[in-house]
Structure formats: C-alpha cells, structure tokens
Amino acid sequence: MEARARTTLALPSDPSGSALRRAARLAAPVGACAYVLSFAIPARIDYSLLLLAACAAVALFASDDTSASRRVNPLVIAILCFCAATVVSLFVSINLARSFIVSTALLPALLLFVIIGYGFSSPGHVRGLLLAFTAVALGLGSALTAIALRDSAGASSDWVAALESPILVVPNDVALLAVLLPAYLLPLRLRPRSVAGVAGAMAAAITLLACVALQSRTALLTALVSMTALAMLWRSRALLIVTLTTPVAALIVDQVFLGGHLTAKFASFWDARLSLWVTAWQMFVDAPFVGNGPNTFGALYPQYIAALEMPGILPVDGRVVPWPHNLYLEMLAERGFVGLCALLFVIGAAARIGWRLRKAQDAETRLLATTVLACLVGVAFSGLLELTLLRLWVVVLTFVLLGMLQYLSRYAAMRPRVAPVARRQ
C-alpha cells in the first residue's frame, strides 16, 4: 500500500488567524492601491507619509511568514546600498537644501516597498495593484483625450497643463502610462472576456493614442520596448505581431490626424539631447566618485554649457533644463560612480528575481513576475532617453515594481513542497 503524499508548508500554522489579523492584512493592499489611484486625481495631492508609515506598520504586524522568508536578499541589500549612496551624495552636495527636497521622494517609495514586499499576503493583491494602474491609465488617458478633442489646435504641453495632474507635468511624462502597458495586458491573458480584460484593452489603446497625440517619442518607444519584452517573456506570437504593427498604426494616425509632427520629431531625436549628455558627462568628470549632489544638474547646467562652448557644435536648448534626459548620466553627474553602481545593482537584483521567477512552479506567479519584469524593462529603457529622479512617479513606480517582485519571490519560496511518496510493504 502506498502512503499518501506528505506536503510540507512554509506557511503559518494558523492560516486563518484572528479577526484582527485578517483585517490588518488588508491594510497593505488597500494602502498601496489607494496611493496608486491618487495618481489619477486631477488636483494637487498631499502625499501623507504618516498614512503610508501606518500601513507599513500594520502590514508588518499582520505578516505571519516564517523567519526564512524574511531573510535579507540581494534586492534588499541593493536598495540599502542605493539609500546609502544617496545619503553620501547629500552630504557632499553643492546645495544641500536643493538636494534634500528631491531626495524626500525616497520616503514614500521605501514605505511602499515595505508595504508591498512584506505586507501583501496573496498574489491577488499584486493583481489588484496592477488593476489600480489600469484604472489610472483609463482616467488620465481619457482626460487627456477629452482635452485634446476640445482644444485640437492647442499644444501638447497645454493639454498636460490643463489636466492639472501632480504626476503628468510635461508631455513626456506619459511614459508612466507606456511603461505600464504590460499591466494592462495581463487581464487579457488571464480572462479576455472579463470586465478587467476589456478595461485592460481600453487602457492599452488609450495609452498608445496618448503617446501619439502628445507627440512623445520617448513614450512611444518605451511602449514598444515594454510590449516586446512582454511578448518574449510570455512567448506570445500574437502579442509580438501586435507590437510590430503598432508603429505602422501610429504613423498612420500621425500623418492623417496630426500633420506628421511626431514623425518629423523623430528626425531630430538626438539633437536636443546630445548637448545635455555631454554636459552631464563633464560634470561627472569633475566629481567622479560621489557627484555634485541630487538635483544639482539644473543649477550647474548654465555655467557648464557656457564653458563647453557647445553652440556651433551641437544644438543647445536655451530653456532652463533641470535634468539631462538620461537617468544614468544624471546619476553620474549628481551622485557619481558610486550612485550609478548602486542604481544598476538595484535594477540587476530585481531583474534577476523576475528572470528566476519566470520558471516558478506556480503558473500565476510566473505570469505576474514576467508582467512586472516587462514593466521594469520599460523603466530601464526609458531611463536612457528621458527619466529623472526629479519626477515623483519615477521613484515611486520603480519601488512599487521592486516591492511586487520582492513579494512574489517570497511567495514562491513559501509554496508547498511535495515530499517524495513513501512506500510501505
């Protein structure tokens, strides 16, 4: 006779827990989703660190994982190194007050990482958070479309200003929606005919339309990269075909309805950025180890561009430019080689987790991890052309993605393991 298979669970001995603990477990997903949904509010938002701190404390109280699942992993070490590099850069900043203001974005970002990475108790919470991003895309995308239709003769910058969003400040900030395209497509993979699936399809369509309407080259390229990464991770031929045909559709919309402005902008894509990148590199050369301090590129730019005598060699933007339109060069200029290494450590550690989870035993974990990893690829690519830590959404979104990967990694480690079947004579 064969004995029944024995399972060893790396889960709490009392899964149901007390009523108080069950209620407390909701603090993490509710707090994280509420913060994300606030991105779509067309008004100035008071981001309450106290509320996030309370959610983090409740989430840790409600967490009943085994001590093994709380071990410090490379991602946590990488984040600590990034924070340490930021603190060092603050102390050597040429303008401490200016640097301190932008660095405060790390506080809500770190709290969200803790809330998601250690407070979530079900993969359904990750799905819910991704659905919250879908709702944000529907809200912001629909509002932008309505404004554009009402003021078709206006400029894209005027449409963004009319939105009065604390998140979308310039047209290229629509990259936020482009990075999250994999999140919108997830419900189509799970349940295509569900309400969430329809909402995801609408959010994806509105996002691509907004990228074209706002004439954001960075956002459109980011959308294509995110979708390509997702198609490869999912091994979806249909999604890859859709991705390859998207530029053709964007070209038709641009030529028919927008007079070909987006197409023309691609011809001068590098002109406006090369002088910024050269300037950022020179700042790094002058302060190679820990940089000049966070948020100092804009303060140093006028004197550097004048000293380098760039006009006549490369086109120079005469406006005030607060960031170099390249996240990695921004790190070199403002936080030096140490800061860039810390950022790459974080991205590499997170990518390693996502890549490893693509082979997880649980199908849902695989699907969620590959979706989040595709979003992270979009962030890493967009950093080459536009992103800056001056934008709150860049810092927050990055740490939200890190938190989801952290939770999925812990969840995969706590999955039941089936022991070998014991035979009895």
Secondary structure, DSSP 8 states (H G I E B T S, - for coil): -B----EE--S-S-SS--HHHHHHTTHHHHHHHHHHHGGG-SS-----HHHHHHHHHHHHHH----GGGG---HHHHHHHHHHHHHHHHHHT-SSHHHHHHHHTTHHHHHHHHHHHHHH--SHHHHHHHHHHHHHHHHHHHHHHHHHHHHTTTS-HHHHHHHHT-SS--SGGGGHHHHHTHHHHHHHHHH-TTSHHHHHHHHHHHHHHHHHHHTT-HHHHHHHHHHHHHHHHHHT-HHHHHHHHHHHHHHHHHHHHHSTTHHHHHHHTTTHHHHHHHHHHHHHHHHSTTT-S-TT-HHHHHHHHHHHHT-TTTS----S---S-S-HHHHHHHHHHHHHHHHHHHHHHHHHHHHHHHTT-SSHHHHHHHHHHHHHHHHHHHHHHHT--TTSHHHHHHHHHHHHHHHHHHHHHHTS-EE----B--
